[in-house]
Amino acid sequence: MELSPADLFKSTDELKNYWIKKHSDHTLSIQNEWAALSTIFDTLKERAAKIDPTLGPSTEAVRVRLKKAIDNLEKKLVRSEKHNYHTRLEQIEQIKAELFPGGSLQERNENFGLLYVKWGQSFIDELIAGFEPLDFEFAVLTEA
């Protein structure tokens, strides 16, 4: 699914949104359009302030309301695209559930003994090789 180990540490919703935006055939971001509208609002604010200085805050209030509406529209675009990729998003949920059972880290739920029986001493050697106690970062071991 073209996900990196770092991607898997995102929340499920963040991961779904990231995946949809990355793989969609459509442009789901409206940031370019918002930048154009923001420029127009700057011009309107200047024009309104020349007519009456008290109109500046009113123009800014309209900009804020429009920004909220634009953000909501972008969310609707992403939500609609999620319907098109329903199967893939379910797979993301399954991956997250398997790697983070009960919403916690896998090593807190998996039995070490089962892993040792499966791989033997090489599993311990691999753990030692990947363990950096002062690194304070996650180490991700993958099965080849």
N, CA, C and O atoms as a MOPAC input file, in Angstrom:
PM7 MOZYME 1SCF
protein

 N      0.82500 1    -1.20800 1     0.00000 1
 C      0.00000 1     0.00000 1     0.00000 1
 C      0.85900 1     1.25700 1     0.00000 1
 O      0.34900 1     2.36700 1     0.15000 1
 N      2.16000 1     1.07600 1    -0.16800 1
 C      3.08600 1     2.20100 1    -0.24200 1
 C      3.07700 1     3.05000 1     1.02200 1
 O      3.07400 1     4.27900 1     0.95400 1
 N      3.07200 1     2.38200 1     2.18200 1
 C      3.12600 1     3.07100 1     3.46700 1
 C      4.47900 1     2.80500 1     4.10500 1
 O      4.96100 1     1.67200 1     4.10100 1
 N      5.07900 1     3.82600 1     4.64300 1
 C      6.35100 1     3.65200 1     5.34000 1
 C      6.06000 1     3.28900 1     6.79800 1
 O      4.95500 1     3.52500 1     7.28600 1
 N      7.03500 1     2.72300 1     7.48900 1
 C      6.82100 1     2.44500 1     8.91400 1
 C      6.42100 1     3.69500 1     9.70100 1
 O      5.59800 1     3.60900 1    10.61300 1
 N      6.98200 1     4.83700 1     9.36500 1
 C      6.62600 1     6.08100 1    10.06400 1
 C      5.16400 1     6.44800 1     9.83400 1
 O      4.51500 1     6.99100 1    10.72900 1
 N      4.63500 1     6.15600 1     8.63700 1
 C      3.23100 1     6.44700 1     8.34400 1
 C      2.30400 1     5.68200 1     9.27800 1
 O      1.24300 1     6.18100 1     9.65500 1
 N      2.70000 1     4.48500 1     9.64700 1
 C      1.83500 1     3.63000 1    10.46600 1
 C      1.65100 1     4.15900 1    11.88000 1
 O      0.74300 1     3.72100 1    12.58500 1
 N      2.48900 1     5.08700 1    12.30600 1
 C      2.34700 1     5.66200 1    13.64500 1
 C      1.37700 1     6.84500 1    13.66100 1
 O      1.10900 1     7.40700 1    14.72200 1
 N      0.85500 1     7.22400 1    12.50500 1
 C     -0.17700 1     8.25700 1    12.44300 1
 C     -1.48200 1     7.65800 1    12.93500 1
 O     -1.64800 1     6.43800 1    12.93700 1
 N     -2.41100 1     8.51500 1    13.35300 1
 C     -3.72800 1     8.00800 1    13.73800 1
 C     -4.40100 1     7.42800 1    12.49800 1
 O     -4.02900 1     7.75700 1    11.37200 1
 N     -5.37600 1     6.58000 1    12.70500 1
 C     -6.05500 1     5.93000 1    11.58100 1
 C     -6.66400 1     6.96600 1    10.63800 1
 O     -6.54400 1     6.83900 1     9.41900 1
 N     -7.31000 1     7.98500 1    11.18800 1
 C     -7.91900 1     9.01200 1    10.33800 1
 C     -6.87300 1     9.79700 1     9.55900 1
 O     -7.05600 1    10.07100 1     8.37300 1
 N     -5.78000 1    10.15800 1    10.21900 1
 C     -4.70200 1    10.86900 1     9.52200 1
 C     -4.12600 1    10.00800 1     8.40300 1
 O     -3.85600 1    10.49700 1     7.30700 1
 N     -3.94300 1     8.73100 1     8.68800 1
 C     -3.37800 1     7.81500 1     7.70500 1
 C     -4.31000 1     7.65600 1     6.50700 1
 O     -3.85500 1     7.63100 1     5.36400 1
 N     -5.59500 1     7.55000 1     6.76200 1
 C     -6.56500 1     7.43600 1     5.66300 1
 C     -6.54600 1     8.69700 1     4.79800 1
 O     -6.49400 1     8.61000 1     3.57100 1
 N     -6.58800 1     9.85700 1     5.43200 1
 C     -6.57300 1    11.11300 1     4.67700 1
 C     -5.28500 1    11.25500 1     3.86300 1
 O     -5.31000 1    11.67300 1     2.70600 1
 N     -4.17200 1    10.90300 1     4.48400 1
 C     -2.87400 1    10.94800 1     3.78900 1
 C     -2.89200 1    10.02600 1     2.57300 1
 O     -2.46200 1    10.41600 1     1.48800 1
 N     -3.38600 1     8.80700 1     2.75400 1
 C     -3.39800 1     7.82500 1     1.66900 1
 C     -4.31000 1     8.28800 1     0.54100 1
 O     -3.94900 1     8.18600 1    -0.63100 1
 N     -5.49000 1     8.79500 1     0.88900 1
 C     -6.44400 1     9.27100 1    -0.12500 1
 C     -5.82700 1    10.41200 1    -0.92900 1
 O     -5.88300 1    10.40300 1    -2.15900 1
 N     -5.24500 1    11.38600 1    -0.24900 1
 C     -4.66800 1    12.53600 1    -0.96100 1
 C     -3.50600 1    12.11300 1    -1.84400 1
 O     -3.28400 1    12.69900 1    -2.90400 1
 N     -2.76100 1    11.09700 1    -1.41500 1
 C     -1.60900 1    10.63500 1    -2.17800 1
 C     -2.02800 1     9.83100 1    -3.41000 1
 O     -1.36900 1     9.91200 1    -4.44600 1
 N     -3.10900 1     9.06000 1    -3.31500 1
 C     -3.47100 1     8.13300 1    -4.38500 1
 C     -4.68100 1     8.56000 1    -5.21800 1
 O     -5.01100 1     7.88800 1    -6.19500 1
 N     -5.32700 1     9.62300 1    -4.86900 1
 C     -6.50200 1    10.05900 1    -5.62100 1
 C     -6.09600 1    10.57200 1    -6.99800 1
 O     -5.03000 1    11.16300 1    -7.17200 1
 N     -6.97100 1    10.33200 1    -7.96800 1
 C     -6.76100 1    10.84800 1    -9.31900 1
 C     -7.19200 1    12.31200 1    -9.42400 1
 O     -6.96300 1    12.97200 1   -10.43700 1
 N     -7.82500 1    12.80200 1    -8.35000 1
 C     -8.36200 1    14.16300 1    -8.34400 1
 C     -7.55000 1    15.04300 1    -7.39800 1
 O     -6.91300 1    14.55500 1    -6.46500 1
 N     -7.58600 1    16.33900 1    -7.65600 1
 C     -6.96000 1    17.28800 1    -6.74700 1
 C     -7.95500 1    17.58600 1    -5.64000 1
 O     -9.01000 1    18.17200 1    -5.88400 1
 N     -7.61500 1    17.18000 1    -4.41800 1
 C     -8.53300 1    17.34500 1    -3.30000 1
 C     -8.23000 1    18.58300 1    -2.46600 1
 O     -9.04900 1    18.99300 1    -1.64400 1
 N     -7.08200 1    19.16900 1    -2.67000 1
 C     -6.70600 1    20.35300 1    -1.91400 1
 C     -7.22800 1    21.60400 1    -2.61200 1
 O     -7.16800 1    21.72600 1    -3.83500 1
 N     -7.73200 1    22.51400 1    -1.81800 1
 C     -8.25000 1    23.77000 1    -2.36700 1
 C     -7.35300 1    24.92600 1    -1.92100 1
 O     -7.77900 1    26.08100 1    -1.94900 1
 N     -6.13800 1    24.63300 1    -1.51700 1
 C     -5.23900 1    25.67000 1    -0.99200 1
 C     -4.85500 1    26.70900 1    -2.05400 1
 O     -4.73600 1    27.89400 1    -1.74000 1
 N     -4.66300 1    26.28400 1    -3.28900 1
 C     -4.33300 1    27.24900 1    -4.34900 1
 C     -5.48000 1    28.22100 1    -4.58000 1
 O     -5.26900 1    29.42200 1    -4.75100 1
 N     -6.68800 1    27.69100 1    -4.58200 1
 C     -7.86200 1    28.53500 1    -4.76700 1
 C     -8.02100 1    29.49400 1    -3.59500 1
 O     -8.37600 1    30.65900 1    -3.77300 1
 N     -7.75100 1    28.98000 1    -2.37200 1
 C     -7.86100 1    29.84200 1    -1.20700 1
 C     -6.82700 1    30.96300 1    -1.27000 1
 O     -7.12500 1    32.09100 1    -0.87800 1
 N     -5.63700 1    30.68100 1    -1.74600 1
 C     -4.60700 1    31.71400 1    -1.86300 1
 C     -5.08500 1    32.82200 1    -2.80800 1
 O     -4.87000 1    34.00500 1    -2.54300 1
 N     -5.73200 1    32.43400 1    -3.90500 1
 C     -6.25500 1    33.43200 1    -4.84700 1
 C     -7.36400 1    34.25500 1    -4.19400 1
 O     -7.40500 1    35.47700 1    -4.33800 1
 N     -8.25800 1    33.58300 1    -3.48000 1
 C     -9.34100 1    34.30700 1    -2.79700 1
 C     -8.78900 1    35.22700 1    -1.70700 1
 O     -9.30900 1    36.32300 1    -1.49500 1
 N     -7.77200 1    34.79600 1    -1.03900 1
 C     -7.16900 1    35.60700 1     0.01900 1
 C     -6.57800 1    36.89000 1    -0.55600 1
 O     -6.67600 1    37.95500 1     0.05500 1
 N     -5.97100 1    36.78700 1    -1.72000 1
 C     -5.43500 1    37.97200 1    -2.39700 1
 C     -6.55900 1    38.94000 1    -2.74300 1
 O     -6.41900 1    40.15300 1    -2.58300 1
 N     -7.66600 1    38.39600 1    -3.21500 1
 C     -8.83100 1    39.23300 1    -3.53600 1
 C     -9.34100 1    39.92800 1    -2.27500 1
 O     -9.70400 1    41.10400 1    -2.31100 1
 N     -9.36700 1    39.19000 1    -1.15300 1
 C     -9.84100 1    39.79200 1     0.09000 1
 C     -8.90700 1    40.89100 1     0.57700 1
 O     -9.36200 1    41.86900 1     1.17000 1
 N     -7.61100 1    40.74400 1     0.33600 1
 C     -6.68100 1    41.81900 1     0.69900 1
 C     -7.02700 1    43.08900 1    -0.06300 1
 O     -7.03900 1    44.18100 1     0.50500 1
 N     -7.30900 1    42.93800 1    -1.35700 1
 C     -7.68600 1    44.08500 1    -2.18600 1
 C     -9.00100 1    44.69100 1    -1.69500 1
 O     -9.12900 1    45.91100 1    -1.59400 1
 N     -9.97900 1    43.83200 1    -1.39100 1
 C    -11.27000 1    44.31900 1    -0.90300 1
 C    -11.12500 1    45.04700 1     0.43200 1
 O    -11.77400 1    46.06600 1     0.67100 1
 N    -10.27100 1    44.51500 1     1.28900 1
 C    -10.07500 1    45.13700 1     2.60200 1
 C     -9.46600 1    46.52900 1     2.44800 1
 O     -9.87300 1    47.46500 1     3.13600 1
 N     -8.48900 1    46.66600 1     1.54600 1
 C     -7.88600 1    47.98100 1     1.28200 1
 C     -8.93000 1    48.96300 1     0.74600 1
 O     -9.01600 1    50.10700 1     1.19300 1
 N     -9.71200 1    48.49300 1    -0.21100 1
 C    -10.73000 1    49.35300 1    -0.81600 1
 C    -11.76700 1    49.78800 1     0.21800 1
 O    -12.16500 1    50.95200 1     0.26600 1
 N    -12.20300 1    48.82000 1     1.05600 1
 C    -13.20500 1    49.13800 1     2.08000 1
 C    -12.63900 1    50.09700 1     3.11900 1
 O    -13.35000 1    50.98500 1     3.58900 1
 N    -11.37000 1    49.93200 1     3.48300 1
 C    -10.75600 1    50.80700 1     4.48200 1
 C    -10.61400 1    52.24000 1     3.95500 1
 O    -10.67500 1    53.19200 1     4.73300 1
 N    -10.42600 1    52.39600 1     2.63900 1
 C    -10.33600 1    53.73400 1     2.06000 1
 C    -11.68900 1    54.44900 1     2.12800 1
 O    -11.76500 1    55.66200 1     2.32300 1
 N    -12.73600 1    53.66900 1     1.96300 1
 C    -14.08000 1    54.25100 1     2.00500 1
 C    -14.46100 1    54.57100 1     3.44900 1
 O    -14.92100 1    55.66900 1     3.76100 1
 N    -14.25400 1    53.57000 1     4.33200 1
 C    -14.58200 1    53.74800 1     5.75200 1
 C    -13.65100 1    52.84200 1     6.55800 1
 O    -13.71500 1    51.62200 1     6.40600 1
 N    -12.79800 1    53.39600 1     7.40000 1
 C    -11.81700 1    52.59700 1     8.14900 1
 C    -12.44300 1    51.50500 1     9.02700 1
 O    -11.77800 1    50.52200 1     9.35500 1
 N    -13.69000 1    51.66600 1     9.40200 1
 C    -14.33100 1    50.65300 1    10.25800 1
 C    -14.77000 1    49.42200 1     9.46600 1
 O    -15.18000 1    48.43000 1    10.06800 1
 N    -14.69500 1    49.45800 1     8.15000 1
 C    -15.09300 1    48.31700 1     7.32800 1
 C    -14.00500 1    47.25100 1     7.23000 1
 O    -14.28000 1    46.13200 1     6.79500 1
 N    -12.78400 1    47.57500 1     7.62400 1
 C    -11.67700 1    46.60500 1     7.57900 1
 C    -11.98100 1    45.35000 1     8.38900 1
 O    -11.86400 1    44.24500 1     7.85900 1
 N    -12.36900 1    45.48700 1     9.66700 1
 C    -12.68800 1    44.28900 1    10.46000 1
 C    -13.86600 1    43.49300 1     9.90200 1
 O    -13.90100 1    42.26700 1    10.00500 1
 N    -14.82400 1    44.19700 1     9.31300 1
 C    -15.97500 1    43.51100 1     8.72200 1
 C    -15.53900 1    42.64700 1     7.54500 1
 O    -16.01600 1    41.52500 1     7.37600 1
 N    -14.63500 1    43.17700 1     6.73800 1
 C    -14.10200 1    42.42000 1     5.60300 1
 C    -13.32600 1    41.20300 1     6.09700 1
 O    -13.41300 1    40.12400 1     5.51100 1
 N    -12.57000 1    41.38300 1     7.17300 1
 C    -11.80100 1    40.27000 1     7.73300 1
 C    -12.73100 1    39.18200 1     8.27900 1
 O    -12.42600 1    37.99400 1     8.17400 1
 N    -13.85600 1    39.58300 1     8.85700 1
 C    -14.82700 1    38.61500 1     9.37200 1
 C    -15.41400 1    37.77800 1     8.23400 1
 O    -15.61700 1    36.57300 1     8.38400 1
 N    -15.68300 1    38.41400 1     7.11000 1
 C    -16.19200 1    37.68400 1     5.94100 1
 C    -15.13900 1    36.70100 1     5.44400 1
 O    -15.47300 1    35.58500 1     5.04700 1
 N    -13.86100 1    37.10800 1     5.46400 1
 C    -12.76400 1    36.22500 1     5.04000 1
 C    -12.70800 1    34.98500 1     5.93800 1
 O    -12.53800 1    33.87000 1     5.44600 1
 N    -12.84800 1    35.17700 1     7.24100 1
 C    -12.79600 1    34.05100 1     8.17700 1
 C    -13.95700 1    33.08500 1     7.92300 1
 O    -13.77100 1    31.86800 1     7.92400 1
 N    -15.15200 1    33.63300 1     7.70600 1
 C    -16.30900 1    32.76300 1     7.41800 1
 C    -16.10700 1    31.99400 1     6.11600 1
 O    -16.43700 1    30.81100 1     6.03300 1
 N    -15.57200 1    32.65800 1     5.11000 1
 C    -15.32300 1    31.99800 1     3.82600 1
 C    -14.24900 1    30.92200 1     3.96700 1
 O    -14.35300 1    29.86100 1     3.35200 1
 N    -13.21600 1    31.18600 1     4.77300 1
 C    -12.15900 1    30.18100 1     4.99600 1
 C    -12.75100 1    28.92200 1     5.62500 1
 O    -12.38900 1    27.80800 1     5.24600 1
 N    -13.65400 1    29.09400 1     6.57800 1
 C    -14.30800 1    27.93000 1     7.19500 1
 C    -15.12100 1    27.16300 1     6.16300 1
 O    -15.10900 1    25.93200 1     6.14600 1
 N    -15.82400 1    27.88700 1     5.30500 1
 C    -16.63000 1    27.23500 1     4.27100 1
 C    -15.73700 1    26.48200 1     3.28000 1
 O    -16.07000 1    25.37200 1     2.86600 1
 N    -14.61300 1    27.07700 1     2.90200 1
 C    -13.67100 1    26.42700 1     1.97900 1
 C    -13.09600 1    25.16500 1     2.62600 1
 O    -12.99200 1    24.12300 1     1.97800 1
 N    -12.72100 1    25.26000 1     3.91100 1
 C    -12.18900 1    24.08700 1     4.62500 1
 C    -13.22900 1    22.97000 1     4.68700 1
 O    -12.89300 1    21.79800 1     4.51900 1
 N    -14.48500 1    23.33000 1     4.92600 1
 C    -15.55400 1    22.32300 1     4.94700 1
 C    -15.73200 1    21.67300 1     3.58200 1
 O    -15.95500 1    20.46600 1     3.48900 1
 N    -15.63700 1    22.46200 1     2.53500 1
 C    -15.74800 1    21.91700 1     1.18300 1
 C    -14.61700 1    20.93100 1     0.91100 1
 O    -14.84600 1    19.87600 1     0.31800 1
 N    -13.40000 1    21.26200 1     1.33600 1
 C    -12.27300 1    20.35400 1     1.14000 1
 C    -12.49700 1    19.03900 1     1.89900 1
 O    -12.18200 1    17.96400 1     1.38900 1
 N    -13.03200 1    19.12900 1     3.09600 1
 C    -13.33900 1    17.91200 1     3.86900 1
 C    -14.37900 1    17.06400 1     3.14200 1
 O    -14.29100 1    15.83600 1     3.14200 1
 N    -15.35300 1    17.70900 1     2.52900 1
 C    -16.37500 1    16.97500 1     1.77700 1
 C    -15.76800 1    16.28500 1     0.56000 1
 O    -16.15300 1    15.16600 1     0.22200 1
 N    -14.82800 1    16.94500 1    -0.09100 1
 C    -14.15100 1    16.32300 1    -1.23900 1
 C    -13.41100 1    15.06000 1    -0.80000 1
 O    -13.49100 1    14.02400 1    -1.46000 1
 N    -12.69400 1    15.15600 1     0.31400 1
 C    -11.94700 1    13.99900 1     0.82300 1
 C    -12.91900 1    12.89500 1     1.22800 1
 O    -12.68900 1    11.72300 1     0.93200 1
 N    -13.99900 1    13.26600 1     1.90100 1
 C    -14.99700 1    12.27800 1     2.33500 1
 C    -15.60600 1    11.55100 1     1.13300 1
 O    -15.78800 1    10.33400 1     1.17300 1
 N    -15.91800 1    12.28400 1     0.07800 1
 C    -16.47200 1    11.65900 1    -1.12900 1
 C    -15.47500 1    10.71700 1    -1.77600 1
 O    -15.84300 1     9.64600 1    -2.25800 1
 N    -14.21200 1    11.11900 1    -1.78600 1
 C    -13.17400 1    10.27000 1    -2.37900 1
 C    -12.95900 1     9.01100 1    -1.53700 1
 O    -12.58900 1     7.96100 1    -2.06300 1
 N    -13.19000 1     9.12300 1    -0.24300 1
 C    -13.05400 1     7.95000 1     0.63200 1
 C    -14.04600 1     6.86100 1     0.23000 1
 O    -13.73900 1     5.67300 1     0.33500 1
 N    -15.21900 1     7.25500 1    -0.22500 1
 C    -16.21400 1     6.26900 1    -0.68200 1
 C    -15.68400 1     5.48800 1    -1.89000 1
 O    -15.97600 1     4.30200 1    -2.04500 1
 N    -14.91300 1     6.15300 1    -2.73400 1
 C    -14.36000 1     5.49600 1    -3.91900 1
 C    -13.27900 1     4.48600 1    -3.56900 1
 O    -13.05600 1     3.53200 1    -4.31500 1
 N    -12.61100 1     4.68500 1    -2.44900 1
 C    -11.50800 1     3.80600 1    -2.03700 1
 C    -11.85500 1     3.04600 1    -0.75900 1
 O    -10.99000 1     2.80300 1     0.08200 1
 N    -13.09500 1     2.68200 1    -0.62500 1
 C    -13.59100 1     2.03300 1     0.59400 1
 C    -12.78700 1     0.77900 1     0.95500 1
 O    -12.42400 1     0.59500 1     2.11600 1
 N    -12.51100 1    -0.07100 1    -0.01400 1
 C    -11.79800 1    -1.32500 1     0.24800 1
 C    -10.38900 1    -1.05400 1     0.76600 1
 O     -9.95700 1    -1.68300 1     1.73200 1
 N     -9.67600 1    -0.14100 1     0.14600 1
 C     -8.31700 1     0.18600 1     0.58200 1
 C     -8.30800 1     0.75700 1     1.99600 1
 O     -7.41400 1     0.45500 1     2.78800 1
 N     -9.29900 1     1.58000 1     2.30900 1
 C     -9.35500 1     2.17900 1     3.63700 1
 C     -9.66200 1     1.12800 1     4.70500 1
 O     -9.18500 1     1.22400 1     5.83600 1
 N    -10.45700 1     0.13200 1     4.33700 1
 C    -10.69200 1    -0.98300 1     5.26800 1
 C     -9.39400 1    -1.75400 1     5.49500 1
 O     -9.13200 1    -2.20500 1     6.61000 1
 N     -8.58000 1    -1.91000 1     4.45200 1
 C     -7.29300 1    -2.58700 1     4.60200 1
 C     -6.37400 1    -1.79900 1     5.53700 1
 O     -5.64000 1    -2.38900 1     6.33000 1
 N     -6.41500 1    -0.47800 1     5.44500 1
 C     -5.61800 1     0.34800 1     6.35300 1
 C     -6.06900 1     0.11100 1     7.79300 1
 O     -5.23900 1    -0.01200 1     8.69400 1
 N     -7.38000 1     0.04600 1     8.00900 1
 C     -7.89500 1    -0.22700 1     9.35400 1
 C     -7.42900 1    -1.58600 1     9.85200 1
 O     -7.07300 1    -1.72700 1    11.02200 1
 N     -7.42900 1    -2.58500 1     8.98100 1
 C     -6.97600 1    -3.92100 1     9.37300 1
 C     -5.48700 1    -3.93100 1     9.71900 1
 O     -5.07300 1    -4.58300 1    10.67800 1
 N     -4.69500 1    -3.21500 1     8.94600 1
 C     -3.25900 1    -3.13500 1     9.21900 1
 C     -3.03100 1    -2.47600 1    10.58000 1
 O     -2.24500 1    -2.96400 1    11.39100 1
 N     -3.72200 1    -1.37000 1    10.81800 1
 C     -3.57400 1    -0.66500 1    12.09600 1
 C     -4.01400 1    -1.55300 1    13.25400 1
 O     -3.37200 1    -1.56600 1    14.30400 1
 N     -5.10100 1    -2.29400 1    13.07000 1
 C     -5.59700 1    -3.16900 1    14.14100 1
 C     -4.60700 1    -4.29300 1    14.43200 1
 O     -4.45400 1    -4.70300 1    15.58200 1
 N     -3.94200 1    -4.78800 1    13.40600 1
 C     -2.98600 1    -5.87000 1    13.60600 1
 C     -1.69200 1    -5.36700 1    14.24300 1
 O     -1.13700 1    -6.01500 1    15.13000 1
 N     -1.22300 1    -4.22100 1    13.79000 1
 C      0.03700 1    -3.68600 1    14.30900 1
 C     -0.12000 1    -2.96900 1    15.65000 1
 O      0.83000 1    -2.88500 1    16.42800 1
 N     -1.31500 1    -2.45400 1    15.91600 1
 C     -1.59200 1    -1.75100 1    17.16900 1
 C     -2.85500 1    -2.33400 1    17.80000 1
 O     -3.88600 1    -1.66200 1    17.85500 1
 N     -2.78200 1    -3.58000 1    18.27800 1
 C     -3.98400 1    -4.22300 1    18.83300 1
 C     -4.51700 1    -3.45400 1    20.04500 1
 O     -3.77000 1    -3.10800 1    20.96000 1
 N     -5.80700 1    -3.20100 1    20.02500 1
 C     -6.42500 1    -2.45700 1    21.11800 1
 C     -5.94700 1    -1.02300 1    21.19700 1
 O     -6.11600 1    -0.37300 1    22.22900 1
 N     -5.35000 1    -0.51400 1    20.12500 1
 C     -4.87300 1     0.85800 1    20.09600 1
 C     -3.54600 1     1.06800 1    20.81700 1
 O     -3.10500 1     2.20600 1    20.97700 1
 N     -2.90800 1    -0.00500 1    21.25200 1
 C     -1.61700 1     0.14500 1    21.94000 1
 C     -0.52000 1    -0.52500 1    21.11600 1
 O     -0.78400 1    -1.10200 1    20.06100 1
 N      0.69900 1    -0.44200 1    21.60600 1
 C      1.82500 1    -1.00400 1    20.88000 1
 C      1.75200 1    -2.52700 1    20.84700 1
 O      1.31300 1    -3.16000 1    21.80700 1
 N      2.18200 1    -3.09400 1    19.74900 1
 C      2.09100 1    -4.53700 1    19.51600 1
 C      2.83200 1    -5.33400 1    20.58000 1
 O      2.34400 1    -6.37000 1    21.03200 1
 N      4.00700 1    -4.85800 1    20.98100 1
 C      4.79200 1    -5.64000 1    21.93600 1
 C      4.15000 1    -5.70000 1    23.31700 1
 O      4.57200 1    -6.48700 1    24.16400 1
 N      3.14400 1    -4.88300 1    23.54600 1
 C      2.45200 1    -4.92000 1    24.84200 1
 C      1.35400 1    -5.97200 1    24.85700 1
 O      0.83100 1    -6.30800 1    25.92000 1
 N      1.00200 1    -6.49100 1    23.68900 1
 C     -0.05600 1    -7.49500 1    23.60700 1
 C      0.43400 1    -8.85100 1    23.10500 1
 O     -0.11400 1    -9.89300 1    23.46600 1
 N      1.45700 1    -8.82900 1    22.28000 1
 C      1.97000 1   -10.07800 1    21.71400 1
 C      2.80800 1   -10.81900 1    22.75900 1
 O      3.49600 1   -10.20400 1    23.57400 1
 N      2.73600 1   -12.13100 1    22.71900 1
 C      3.51000 1   -12.95600 1    23.63000 1
 C      4.90200 1   -13.17200 1    23.04100 1
 O      5.04600 1   -13.67300 1    21.92600 1
 N      5.91500 1   -12.78900 1    23.80000 1
 C      7.29700 1   -12.93300 1    23.36400 1
 C      7.64000 1   -14.39000 1    23.06000 1
 O      8.40200 1   -14.67900 1    22.13800 1
 N      7.07100 1   -15.29600 1    23.84100 1
 C      7.37200 1   -16.71800 1    23.66900 1
 C      7.00300 1   -17.23900 1    22.29200 1
 O      7.72800 1   -18.06400 1    21.73500 1
 N      5.89800 1   -16.77900 1    21.73300 1
 C      5.48100 1   -17.21100 1    20.40000 1
 C      6.48700 1   -16.77100 1    19.33800 1
 O      6.77600 1   -17.51300 1    18.40000 1
 N      7.00700 1   -15.57500 1    19.49200 1
 C      8.00000 1   -15.07300 1    18.53700 1
 C      9.31500 1   -15.83800 1    18.68000 1
 O      9.98900 1   -16.11800 1    17.68900 1
 N      9.67400 1   -16.17300 1    19.92400 1
 C     10.91100 1   -16.90700 1    20.15600 1
 C     10.80900 1   -18.32600 1    19.60200 1
 O     11.77200 1   -18.84800 1    19.04100 1
 N      9.64500 1   -18.94800 1    19.76000 1
 C      9.44800 1   -20.30000 1    19.21700 1
 C      9.54500 1   -20.27600 1    17.69100 1
 O     10.10100 1   -21.19300 1    17.08700 1
 N      9.00700 1   -19.23600 1    17.07800 1
 C      8.99500 1   -19.14700 1    15.61800 1
 C     10.39000 1   -18.91200 1    15.04400 1
 O     10.76200 1   -19.55000 1    14.06000 1
 N     11.18100 1   -17.99200 1    15.65300 1
 C     12.46200 1   -17.61200 1    15.07700 1
 C     13.68100 1   -18.04800 1    15.90500 1
 O     14.80200 1   -18.00900 1    15.39800 1
 N     13.49500 1   -18.44800 1    17.12400 1
 C     14.60600 1   -18.93700 1    17.93900 1
 C     15.58700 1   -17.85100 1    18.32300 1
 O     15.21800 1   -16.68400 1    18.45300 1
 N     16.83500 1   -18.23600 1    18.50200 1
 C     17.88200 1   -17.31700 1    18.96500 1
 C     18.12800 1   -16.17600 1    17.97700 1
 O     18.55600 1   -15.09300 1    18.37600 1
 N     17.86000 1   -16.40900 1    16.70300 1
 C     18.07600 1   -15.33800 1    15.71900 1
 C     17.16600 1   -14.13500 1    16.01800 1
 O     17.51900 1   -12.99600 1    15.71100 1
 N     16.00200 1   -14.39100 1    16.61300 1
 C     15.10000 1   -13.29900 1    17.00000 1
 C     15.75000 1   -12.43600 1    18.08300 1
 O     15.69500 1   -11.20800 1    18.01800 1
 N     16.35900 1   -13.07600 1    19.06800 1
 C     17.04000 1   -12.34200 1    20.13700 1
 C     18.20800 1   -11.54800 1    19.55000 1
 O     18.40900 1   -10.38500 1    19.90000 1
 N     18.97000 1   -12.17300 1    18.66300 1
 C     20.10000 1   -11.48200 1    18.03600 1
 C     19.63100 1   -10.25400 1    17.25200 1
 O     20.27300 1    -9.20400 1    17.28000 1
 N     18.51900 1   -10.40100 1    16.56300 1
 C     17.95300 1    -9.28700 1    15.79100 1
 C     17.48800 1    -8.16300 1    16.71500 1
 O     17.68000 1    -6.98600 1    16.40900 1
 N     16.88200 1    -8.52300 1    17.83800 1
 C     16.45600 1    -7.51300 1    18.80900 1
 C     17.65500 1    -6.74200 1    19.35400 1
 O     17.62200 1    -5.51500 1    19.45000 1
 N     18.69300 1    -7.45600 1    19.70200 1
 C     19.88800 1    -6.81400 1    20.24600 1
 C     20.53100 1    -5.90200 1    19.20200 1
 O     20.97300 1    -4.79800 1    19.52100 1
 N     20.58000 1    -6.36400 1    17.96400 1
 C     21.18500 1    -5.56200 1    16.88900 1
 C     20.39800 1    -4.27400 1    16.64800 1
 O     20.99000 1    -3.24100 1    16.33400 1
 N     19.07200 1    -4.32200 1    16.79100 1
 C     18.23900 1    -3.14600 1    16.51900 1
 C     17.96800 1    -2.28000 1    17.73000 1
 O     17.27500 1    -1.26900 1    17.61800 1
 N     18.49900 1    -2.65000 1    18.88900 1
 C     18.19000 1    -1.94900 1    20.12700 1
 C     19.23200 1    -0.88600 1    20.44100 1
 O     20.41600 1    -1.18800 1    20.59300 1
 N     18.78800 1     0.34400 1    20.53700 1
 C     19.63500 1     1.46300 1    20.94500 1
 C     18.96100 1     2.11700 1    22.14800 1
 O     18.06300 1     2.93900 1    21.96100 1
 N     19.35800 1     1.78500 1    23.37500 1
 C     18.63300 1     2.22900 1    24.56100 1
 C     18.60800 1     3.74300 1    24.77000 1
 O     17.69100 1     4.24400 1    25.42200 1
 N     19.56400 1     4.47700 1    24.24900 1
 C     19.59100 1     5.92400 1    24.44900 1
 C     19.05200 1     6.69300 1    23.24100 1
 O     19.16200 1     7.91800 1    23.18800 1
 N     18.48300 1     5.99300 1    22.29200 1
 C     17.98700 1     6.60700 1    21.06600 1
 C     16.61100 1     7.24900 1    21.24500 1
 O     16.30600 1     8.24300 1    20.58500 1
 N     15.78900 1     6.70200 1    22.11700 1
 C     14.43000 1     7.18000 1    22.38400 1
 C     13.58900 1     7.27800 1    21.11200 1
 O     12.80200 1     8.20900 1    20.94000 1
 N     13.77000 1     6.30600 1    20.23500 1
 C     12.97700 1     6.20300 1    19.01800 1
 C     12.48500 1     4.77400 1    18.88800 1
 O     13.05300 1     3.85600 1    19.47900 1
 N     11.43700 1     4.59200 1    18.11900 1
 C     10.90700 1     3.26900 1    17.88300 1
 C     11.81900 1     2.52000 1    16.90900 1
 O     12.36100 1     3.10400 1    15.97000 1
 N     11.97300 1     1.24400 1    17.14600 1
 C     12.67000 1     0.38500 1    16.19400 1
 C     11.61000 1    -0.52500 1    15.58300 1
 O     10.84600 1    -1.16300 1    16.30700 1
 N     11.56400 1    -0.58500 1    14.29400 1
 C     10.58800 1    -1.41500 1    13.59200 1
 C     11.30900 1    -2.58500 1    12.96400 1
 O     12.16800 1    -2.41300 1    12.09900 1
 N     10.95300 1    -3.77600 1    13.40500 1
 C     11.52300 1    -4.99400 1    12.83100 1
 C     10.51600 1    -5.56100 1    11.85000 1
 O      9.32000 1    -5.61900 1    12.13600 1
 N     11.00200 1    -5.97800 1    10.69700 1
 C     10.11300 1    -6.54700 1     9.69500 1
 C     10.55500 1    -7.97000 1     9.38700 1
 O     11.73000 1    -8.32000 1     9.49900 1
 N      9.59200 1    -8.76400 1     9.00200 1
 C      9.85400 1   -10.13700 1     8.62700 1
 C     10.23500 1   -10.16800 1     7.15200 1
 O      9.51600 1    -9.62200 1     6.31500 1
 N     11.33500 1   -10.78900 1     6.83400 1
 C     11.78500 1   -10.83800 1     5.44400 1
 C     11.03900 1   -11.86900 1     4.64900 1
 O     11.29900 1   -12.03700 1     3.45800 1

